[in-house]
């Protein structure tokens, strides 16, 4: 470490940690294009852009033909992204990738507050050494720079939860502070509804400490935010309050087992892996032995984990929200144990484990930070965007029964498409679409994955005889590795065929 930085770090530890964290996040802003999950693209960016275009392609709004009632998601966060995209287009920035640089930058800056509040919470509950450790983990945990530039509600809401916790444990006893903490938790709820379990945990601990007045004020702040964004907004759009919340709860009660299902302990294994064993085991142990001293963290996390462990739908992103809380309490608990033991042997073991953790973490951190996620799907739409006349295309992926949605945000307009899957009859589809008429045929067909490609093209040629191969869009290296590790991460090549009956000439992109 250069002497200048050493001196600056000694005098300004938090600023130093935040600067390093920002550097990695800024690298992610530039290089980590694409999207991570279905939700961060298709429930946020796609919806918001379609509103900007005035199409409401996914039929979320009540006045759109085909809308059959409220969706299962709050308008709050998607609405915020809508205004960001609308402002960017007002300034003359219309290129999808250019807009996403700015969207990622906004989220990267917002995520820096996770580092700030984690550090300050730890400093309040422990000492400077422990706060520094927590700060560095928050800044450089291998997955965090990548997540920081995603439109993932589970991660975006973390800042608000930590901000509220910082106010709750603070020394300022004014009731307005408790009301503000409630508002922050309410906003977090409007972004990610499951944060309600953390709010419940905070409230129970405060109430158990006989802070009746504070509990009431905190609850009023939460309800105030809920009333505005889930009550008044829904009343304006749907004619009755809490419409989307009711729809969300109802849907999840009957559809819990229609997604990824796993055993109750799957999240424990996932968290252990993310935090890199054996360091993660130390964190878990520190978290568990610290339950009484840091009940304000322990109880909310346990309630949150209990619900998600019981609930059948188990997607890995669901528990991202509580990772900082576990790290804060776990590091404090473990460091307190080391201090009590005053053992040279244990300190040496701890040092070896920390060195191993940081080596493995950096090995993961570097490639993940620059990962272009879902590159083939994004770049295929970018490629087609050069054809301004495109009105309709098809996706052929006959090895699967569920379509991998095309991110049409990068097409720069929403058009019609068909998904030719394993359970789709080509004959029936061609009749339904009346492909005998050239004007009704797709402009392009995108063949996902290479298996039996020639045979699949030959089958489709019976109905679309003028298909010609145009180009291959390849996934990024990280996508290839993820697909190799687990084929469920469907990130193979995409082969683009142009229908010359509809578009005779190739454009040189």
C-alpha positions as CSV (number, residue, x, y, z in Angstrom):
1,X,0.0,0.0,0.0
2,X,1.6,3.3,-1.0
3,X,2.5,5.7,1.8
4,X,0.1,8.4,0.6
5,X,-2.8,6.0,0.5
6,X,-1.8,4.6,3.9
7,X,-1.9,8.0,5.4
8,X,-5.2,8.9,3.8
9,X,-6.7,5.5,4.9
10,X,-5.5,6.1,8.5
11,X,-7.1,9.5,8.6
12,X,-10.2,8.7,6.4
13,X,-10.9,4.9,6.5
14,X,-14.6,5.2,5.4
15,X,-13.8,7.5,2.5
16,X,-10.9,5.2,1.4
17,X,-13.2,2.2,1.4
18,X,-15.9,4.0,-0.5
19,X,-13.5,5.2,-3.1
20,X,-12.2,1.7,-3.8
21,X,-15.8,0.3,-3.8
22,X,-16.7,3.0,-6.3
23,X,-13.8,2.1,-8.6
24,X,-15.0,-1.4,-8.9
25,X,-18.6,-0.3,-9.3
26,X,-17.6,2.1,-12.0
27,X,-15.8,-0.7,-13.9
28,X,-19.1,-2.6,-13.6
29,X,-21.0,0.4,-15.0
30,X,-18.7,0.3,-18.1
31,X,-18.3,-3.4,-18.7
32,X,-21.1,-5.3,-17.0
33,X,-23.8,-4.9,-19.6
34,X,-26.9,-6.9,-20.1
35,X,-29.0,-8.2,-17.2
36,X,-28.8,-10.8,-14.5
37,X,-32.2,-12.2,-14.1
38,X,-35.6,-12.1,-15.7
39,X,-36.9,-9.7,-13.1
40,X,-34.3,-6.9,-13.4
41,X,-34.9,-6.7,-17.1
42,X,-38.4,-7.7,-17.9
43,X,-40.2,-6.3,-14.8
44,X,-38.3,-3.0,-14.8
45,X,-36.4,-1.9,-17.9
46,X,-38.8,-3.4,-20.5
47,X,-41.9,-2.1,-18.8
48,X,-40.5,1.4,-18.2
49,X,-39.3,1.8,-21.7
50,X,-42.6,0.7,-23.2
51,X,-44.2,3.4,-21.1
52,X,-41.7,5.9,-22.5
53,X,-42.6,4.7,-26.0
54,X,-46.3,5.0,-25.2
55,X,-47.0,1.4,-26.1
56,X,-47.4,-0.3,-22.7
57,X,-46.3,-3.5,-24.6
58,X,-46.8,-5.7,-21.5
59,X,-50.2,-4.3,-20.7
60,X,-49.6,-3.1,-17.2
61,X,-51.8,0.0,-17.3
62,X,-55.6,-0.2,-17.0
63,X,-56.4,1.8,-20.2
64,X,-54.3,-0.5,-22.4
65,X,-56.4,-2.8,-24.6
66,X,-55.9,-6.3,-23.3
67,X,-55.2,-5.4,-19.7
68,X,-57.2,-7.7,-17.4
69,X,-56.6,-6.0,-14.1
70,X,-53.8,-5.0,-11.7
71,X,-50.4,-6.6,-12.0
72,X,-48.6,-8.2,-9.1
73,X,-45.9,-5.5,-8.8
74,X,-45.8,-2.0,-7.4
75,X,-45.4,0.9,-9.8
76,X,-43.0,2.6,-7.5
77,X,-39.5,1.4,-8.7
78,X,-40.6,0.8,-12.3
79,X,-42.1,4.3,-12.3
80,X,-38.8,5.8,-11.1
81,X,-36.9,4.0,-13.9
82,X,-39.6,5.3,-16.3
83,X,-38.9,8.9,-15.4
84,X,-35.1,8.3,-15.7
85,X,-35.5,6.9,-19.2
86,X,-38.0,9.6,-20.2
87,X,-35.6,12.3,-19.0
88,X,-32.7,10.7,-20.9
89,X,-34.7,10.6,-24.1
90,X,-35.8,14.2,-23.5
91,X,-32.1,15.2,-23.4
92,X,-31.6,13.4,-26.8
93,X,-30.1,10.1,-25.5
94,X,-32.1,7.4,-27.2
95,X,-29.6,4.6,-27.8
96,X,-30.5,1.7,-25.4
97,X,-26.9,0.9,-24.4
98,X,-26.1,4.6,-23.8
99,X,-29.1,5.0,-21.5
100,X,-28.1,1.8,-19.6
101,X,-24.7,3.3,-18.8
102,X,-26.4,6.1,-17.0
103,X,-29.0,3.8,-15.3
104,X,-26.1,1.6,-14.1
105,X,-24.2,4.6,-12.9
106,X,-27.1,5.8,-10.8
107,X,-27.5,2.4,-9.2
108,X,-23.7,2.1,-8.6
109,X,-23.7,5.4,-6.7
110,X,-26.9,4.4,-4.8
111,X,-25.1,1.1,-3.7
112,X,-22.3,3.1,-2.2
113,X,-24.6,3.9,0.7
114,X,-24.7,0.2,1.5
115,X,-21.0,0.5,2.3
116,X,-21.5,3.7,4.2
117,X,-24.3,2.6,6.4
118,X,-22.8,-0.9,7.0
119,X,-19.6,0.8,8.2
120,X,-21.5,3.3,10.4
121,X,-23.8,0.7,11.9
122,X,-20.8,-1.6,12.8
123,X,-18.9,1.4,14.3
124,X,-22.0,2.2,16.4
125,X,-22.3,-1.4,17.6
126,X,-18.6,-2.4,17.8
127,X,-15.2,-0.8,17.2
128,X,-13.2,0.8,14.3
129,X,-11.3,-2.4,13.4
130,X,-14.6,-4.3,13.0
131,X,-16.2,-1.5,11.1
132,X,-13.2,-1.5,8.6
133,X,-13.5,-5.2,8.1
134,X,-17.3,-4.9,7.4
135,X,-16.7,-1.9,5.1
136,X,-14.1,-3.7,3.0
137,X,-16.4,-6.8,2.6
138,X,-19.3,-4.6,1.5
139,X,-17.1,-2.8,-0.9
140,X,-15.4,-5.8,-2.5
141,X,-17.5,-8.9,-1.9
142,X,-17.2,-10.6,-5.3
143,X,-20.9,-10.4,-6.2
144,X,-21.6,-6.9,-5.0
145,X,-20.2,-4.7,-7.8
146,X,-22.1,-6.8,-10.3
147,X,-25.3,-6.6,-8.3
148,X,-24.8,-2.9,-7.7
149,X,-25.5,-2.0,-11.4
150,X,-28.5,-4.3,-11.8
151,X,-32.1,-3.3,-11.5
152,X,-32.7,-5.9,-8.9
153,X,-35.2,-4.9,-6.3
154,X,-33.7,-7.3,-3.7
155,X,-30.5,-5.3,-3.9
156,X,-31.8,-1.8,-4.5
157,X,-33.9,-2.0,-1.3
158,X,-30.9,-2.9,0.9
159,X,-29.8,0.8,1.2
160,X,-33.1,1.8,2.6
161,X,-33.2,-1.1,5.1
162,X,-29.7,-0.2,6.4
163,X,-30.4,3.5,6.5
164,X,-33.5,2.8,8.6
165,X,-31.5,0.5,10.9
166,X,-28.8,3.2,11.4
167,X,-31.5,5.6,12.5
168,X,-33.1,3.1,14.8
169,X,-29.9,2.3,16.7
170,X,-28.8,6.0,16.7
171,X,-28.6,8.3,19.7
172,X,-31.1,10.8,18.3
173,X,-34.3,10.1,20.2
174,X,-36.5,12.6,18.4
175,X,-39.8,11.0,17.2
176,X,-39.3,12.5,13.8
177,X,-36.2,10.2,13.4
178,X,-38.4,7.2,14.1
179,X,-41.0,8.5,11.6
180,X,-38.3,8.9,9.0
181,X,-37.0,5.3,9.7
182,X,-40.6,4.1,9.1
183,X,-40.8,6.0,5.8
184,X,-37.5,4.4,4.7
185,X,-38.8,1.0,5.5
186,X,-42.0,1.8,3.7
187,X,-40.2,2.8,0.6
188,X,-38.1,-0.4,0.8
189,X,-41.4,-2.3,1.0
190,X,-42.7,-0.6,-2.1
191,X,-39.6,-1.7,-3.9
192,X,-39.4,-5.2,-2.5
193,X,-42.5,-6.4,-0.6
194,X,-40.7,-9.1,1.4
195,X,-38.7,-6.4,3.3
196,X,-41.9,-6.3,5.4
197,X,-40.5,-9.3,7.3
198,X,-37.4,-7.2,8.3
199,X,-39.7,-4.3,9.3
200,X,-41.7,-6.7,11.4
201,X,-38.5,-7.9,13.1
202,X,-37.3,-4.4,13.8
203,X,-40.7,-3.5,15.3
204,X,-40.9,-6.6,17.5
205,X,-37.5,-5.9,19.0
206,X,-38.3,-2.2,19.6
207,X,-41.6,-3.2,21.2
208,X,-39.9,-5.8,23.4
209,X,-37.5,-3.1,24.6
210,X,-40.7,-1.3,25.8
211,X,-40.3,1.6,23.4
212,X,-44.1,1.9,22.8
213,X,-44.1,5.4,21.5
214,X,-41.2,4.8,19.2
215,X,-42.9,1.6,17.9
216,X,-46.1,3.5,17.1
217,X,-44.3,6.4,15.3
218,X,-42.1,3.9,13.3
219,X,-45.3,2.1,12.3
220,X,-47.0,5.3,11.3
221,X,-44.1,6.3,9.1
222,X,-44.3,2.9,7.4
223,X,-48.1,3.1,7.0
224,X,-47.8,6.6,5.7
225,X,-45.6,5.5,2.8
226,X,-47.7,2.4,2.2
227,X,-50.9,4.6,2.1
228,X,-49.4,6.9,-0.6
229,X,-47.7,4.4,-2.9
230,X,-49.9,1.4,-2.5
231,X,-53.1,3.1,-1.5
232,X,-53.5,6.4,-3.4
233,X,-51.6,5.3,-6.5
234,X,-53.5,2.1,-6.8
235,X,-56.8,3.9,-6.1
236,X,-55.9,6.3,-9.0
237,X,-55.1,3.6,-11.4
238,X,-57.5,0.8,-10.4
239,X,-60.3,2.4,-8.5
240,X,-59.5,0.8,-5.1
241,X,-56.4,0.9,-2.8
242,X,-53.8,-1.8,-2.4
243,X,-54.9,-3.4,-5.7
244,X,-51.4,-4.6,-6.7
245,X,-50.5,-5.7,-3.2
246,X,-53.7,-7.9,-3.0
247,X,-52.9,-9.3,-6.4
248,X,-49.3,-10.1,-5.5
249,X,-50.3,-11.9,-2.2
250,X,-53.1,-13.8,-3.9
251,X,-50.9,-14.9,-6.8
252,X,-48.1,-16.1,-4.5
253,X,-50.4,-18.1,-2.3
254,X,-51.5,-20.2,-5.3
255,X,-48.4,-20.2,-7.4
256,X,-45.7,-20.9,-4.8
257,X,-44.6,-24.2,-6.2
258,X,-44.6,-23.2,-9.9
259,X,-41.1,-21.8,-9.8
260,X,-37.7,-23.0,-8.4
261,X,-38.5,-25.4,-5.5
262,X,-35.8,-26.6,-3.0
263,X,-35.3,-27.9,0.5
264,X,-35.7,-25.6,3.5
265,X,-31.9,-25.4,4.0
266,X,-31.0,-24.3,0.4
267,X,-30.6,-20.7,1.4
268,X,-28.1,-21.6,4.2
269,X,-26.0,-23.4,1.6
270,X,-26.4,-20.5,-0.8
271,X,-25.3,-17.9,1.8
272,X,-22.4,-20.1,2.9
273,X,-21.2,-20.3,-0.7
274,X,-21.6,-16.6,-1.4
275,X,-19.6,-15.7,1.7
276,X,-17.0,-18.3,0.8
277,X,-16.3,-21.1,3.3
278,X,-14.7,-21.5,5.8
279,X,-15.1,-17.7,6.3
280,X,-18.8,-18.0,5.9
281,X,-18.9,-20.5,8.7
282,X,-17.2,-18.0,11.0
283,X,-19.8,-15.4,10.0
284,X,-22.7,-17.8,10.8
285,X,-21.2,-18.7,14.1
286,X,-20.6,-15.1,15.0
287,X,-24.1,-14.2,13.9
288,X,-25.7,-17.0,16.1
289,X,-23.7,-16.3,19.3
290,X,-24.5,-12.6,19.0
291,X,-28.3,-13.0,18.9
292,X,-29.0,-11.4,22.3
293,X,-26.7,-8.5,22.0
294,X,-27.7,-7.7,18.4
295,X,-31.3,-8.8,18.5
296,X,-32.2,-5.8,16.4
297,X,-30.4,-7.6,13.5
298,X,-30.8,-11.2,14.5
299,X,-34.6,-11.2,14.9
300,X,-35.5,-9.6,11.5
301,X,-33.0,-11.9,9.7
302,X,-34.4,-15.0,11.3
303,X,-38.0,-14.0,10.5
304,X,-37.0,-13.2,6.9
305,X,-35.1,-16.5,6.6
306,X,-37.9,-18.5,8.3
307,X,-40.4,-17.3,5.7
308,X,-38.2,-17.9,2.7
309,X,-37.1,-21.3,4.0
310,X,-40.7,-22.4,4.4
311,X,-42.0,-20.8,1.2
312,X,-41.7,-23.3,-1.7
313,X,-40.5,-20.8,-4.3
314,X,-36.7,-20.6,-3.7
315,X,-34.8,-18.3,-6.1
316,X,-31.3,-17.4,-5.1
317,X,-31.9,-13.6,-5.4
318,X,-34.5,-13.7,-2.7
319,X,-32.0,-13.7,0.2
320,X,-29.6,-11.0,-1.3
321,X,-31.3,-8.4,0.9
322,X,-30.1,-9.8,4.2
323,X,-26.5,-10.5,3.3
324,X,-25.2,-7.2,4.7
325,X,-27.1,-7.7,8.0
326,X,-25.6,-11.2,8.4
327,X,-22.1,-9.9,7.7
328,X,-22.5,-7.0,10.1
329,X,-23.7,-9.1,13.0
330,X,-21.5,-12.1,12.1
331,X,-18.2,-10.1,11.9
332,X,-19.0,-8.3,15.2
333,X,-19.9,-11.6,16.9
334,X,-16.8,-13.4,15.7
335,X,-14.4,-10.5,16.5
336,X,-15.9,-10.3,20.0
337,X,-15.2,-14.0,20.5
338,X,-11.6,-13.6,19.4
339,X,-11.2,-10.7,21.7
340,X,-12.5,-12.7,24.7
341,X,-10.3,-15.8,23.9
342,X,-7.1,-13.7,23.5
343,X,-5.6,-16.8,21.8
344,X,-2.6,-16.6,19.6
345,X,-3.7,-19.9,18.0
346,X,-7.2,-18.7,17.2
347,X,-5.9,-15.4,15.9
348,X,-3.5,-17.2,13.6
349,X,-6.3,-19.5,12.3
350,X,-8.5,-16.4,11.8
351,X,-5.8,-14.7,9.8
352,X,-5.3,-17.7,7.5
353,X,-9.0,-18.0,6.9
354,X,-9.2,-14.3,6.1
355,X,-6.3,-14.5,3.6
356,X,-7.9,-17.5,2.0
357,X,-11.2,-15.6,1.8
358,X,-9.7,-12.5,0.1
359,X,-7.7,-14.7,-2.4
360,X,-10.8,-16.6,-3.5
361,X,-12.9,-13.4,-3.4
362,X,-10.6,-11.5,-5.7
363,X,-10.4,-14.5,-8.1
364,X,-14.2,-14.3,-8.4
365,X,-14.4,-10.5,-8.1
366,X,-12.4,-9.6,-11.2
367,X,-14.3,-11.6,-13.9
368,X,-17.7,-11.1,-12.3
369,X,-17.3,-7.3,-12.1
370,X,-16.8,-7.1,-15.9
371,X,-19.3,-9.8,-16.8
372,X,-21.6,-9.0,-19.8
373,X,-24.5,-11.1,-18.6
374,X,-27.0,-12.6,-21.1
375,X,-24.8,-11.1,-23.9
376,X,-26.2,-13.3,-26.8
377,X,-29.8,-12.3,-26.1
378,X,-28.9,-8.6,-25.7
379,X,-26.7,-8.4,-28.8
380,X,-29.1,-10.3,-30.9
381,X,-31.7,-7.6,-30.3
382,X,-29.1,-4.9,-30.8
383,X,-28.2,-6.5,-34.2
384,X,-31.8,-6.6,-35.3
385,X,-32.3,-3.0,-34.3
386,X,-30.4,-1.9,-37.4
387,X,-33.4,-3.2,-39.4
388,X,-35.8,-0.3,-38.8
389,X,-38.5,-2.0,-40.8
390,X,-38.7,-5.1,-38.6
391,X,-42.3,-5.8,-37.4
392,X,-42.3,-9.4,-36.4
393,X,-39.8,-12.1,-35.6
394,X,-39.8,-15.7,-34.3
395,X,-37.6,-17.5,-31.7
396,X,-37.0,-21.2,-32.3
397,X,-35.9,-23.2,-29.3
398,X,-37.4,-26.6,-29.7
399,X,-35.4,-28.2,-26.9
400,X,-37.3,-26.3,-24.3
401,X,-40.9,-25.6,-23.3
402,X,-40.3,-22.2,-21.7
403,X,-39.2,-19.3,-23.9
404,X,-36.2,-17.2,-22.9
405,X,-37.7,-13.7,-23.4
406,X,-36.0,-11.5,-26.0
407,X,-35.0,-8.1,-24.3
408,X,-36.7,-5.9,-26.9
409,X,-35.5,-2.8,-25.0
410,X,-32.3,-3.3,-27.0
411,X,-34.3,-3.6,-30.3
412,X,-35.3,0.0,-29.5
413,X,-39.0,-0.8,-30.1
414,X,-41.5,-3.4,-29.2
415,X,-42.7,-5.7,-31.9
416,X,-44.6,-8.9,-32.2
417,X,-42.8,-12.3,-31.9
418,X,-43.6,-16.0,-31.7
419,X,-41.8,-18.6,-29.6
420,X,-41.5,-21.9,-31.4
421,X,-40.9,-24.3,-28.5
422,X,-40.9,-28.0,-28.0
423,X,-44.6,-28.0,-27.3
424,X,-45.5,-25.8,-30.3
425,X,-46.9,-27.2,-33.5
426,X,-45.4,-25.5,-36.5
427,X,-48.3,-26.4,-38.7
428,X,-50.8,-24.9,-36.3
429,X,-48.7,-21.8,-35.8
430,X,-48.3,-21.3,-39.6
431,X,-52.1,-21.6,-40.0
432,X,-52.8,-19.3,-37.2
433,X,-50.4,-16.7,-38.5
434,X,-51.3,-17.4,-42.1
435,X,-47.7,-17.6,-43.2
436,X,-48.8,-18.5,-46.8
437,X,-49.2,-14.7,-47.1
438,X,-45.7,-13.2,-47.2
439,X,-46.7,-10.0,-45.4
440,X,-47.7,-12.2,-42.4
441,X,-44.3,-14.0,-42.2
442,X,-41.7,-13.2,-39.6
443,X,-38.8,-10.9,-40.8
444,X,-36.2,-13.0,-38.8
445,X,-36.0,-16.3,-37.0
446,X,-33.6,-16.6,-34.1
447,X,-32.5,-20.2,-33.5
448,X,-31.4,-20.6,-29.9
449,X,-28.7,-23.3,-29.2
450,X,-26.8,-25.4,-31.8
451,X,-28.2,-28.9,-31.3
452,X,-29.7,-30.3,-34.5
453,X,-29.7,-26.8,-36.1
454,X,-29.7,-28.0,-39.7
455,X,-32.7,-30.3,-39.1
456,X,-34.6,-27.5,-37.2
457,X,-33.9,-25.0,-40.1
458,X,-35.1,-27.6,-42.6
459,X,-38.3,-28.1,-40.7
460,X,-39.0,-24.4,-40.6
461,X,-38.1,-24.1,-44.3
462,X,-41.3,-26.0,-45.2
463,X,-43.3,-23.1,-43.9
464,X,-40.7,-20.3,-44.5
465,X,-38.8,-21.3,-47.6
466,X,-36.8,-18.0,-48.0
467,X,-34.8,-18.2,-44.8
468,X,-31.1,-17.5,-45.2
469,X,-28.4,-17.6,-42.5
470,X,-27.2,-14.1,-41.5
471,X,-25.0,-14.2,-38.5
472,X,-24.2,-15.9,-35.2
473,X,-24.4,-14.1,-31.9
474,X,-22.2,-15.7,-29.3
475,X,-22.5,-15.5,-25.4
476,X,-19.9,-13.9,-23.3
477,X,-17.2,-16.0,-21.6
478,X,-18.8,-15.8,-18.2
479,X,-22.1,-16.9,-19.7
480,X,-20.4,-19.9,-21.2
481,X,-18.9,-20.9,-17.8
482,X,-22.3,-20.5,-16.1
483,X,-23.9,-22.7,-18.8
484,X,-21.1,-25.3,-18.4
485,X,-21.5,-25.3,-14.6
486,X,-25.3,-25.6,-14.8
487,X,-27.1,-26.0,-18.2
488,X,-30.2,-24.3,-16.6
489,X,-28.3,-21.1,-17.3
490,X,-29.3,-21.2,-21.0
491,X,-26.7,-19.0,-22.6
492,X,-25.8,-20.6,-25.9
493,X,-25.2,-19.2,-29.3
494,X,-28.1,-17.5,-31.2
495,X,-28.2,-18.1,-34.9
496,X,-30.0,-15.4,-36.8
497,X,-31.8,-16.3,-40.1
498,X,-33.3,-13.5,-42.3
499,X,-36.5,-14.1,-44.3
500,X,-35.5,-12.7,-47.7
501,X,-39.2,-12.7,-48.8
502,X,-39.7,-10.0,-46.2
503,X,-36.2,-8.3,-46.1
504,X,-34.3,-9.1,-49.3
505,X,-31.0,-7.3,-48.4
506,X,-28.6,-7.6,-45.5
507,X,-27.6,-4.5,-43.7
508,X,-23.9,-4.2,-42.8
509,X,-24.0,-3.5,-39.1
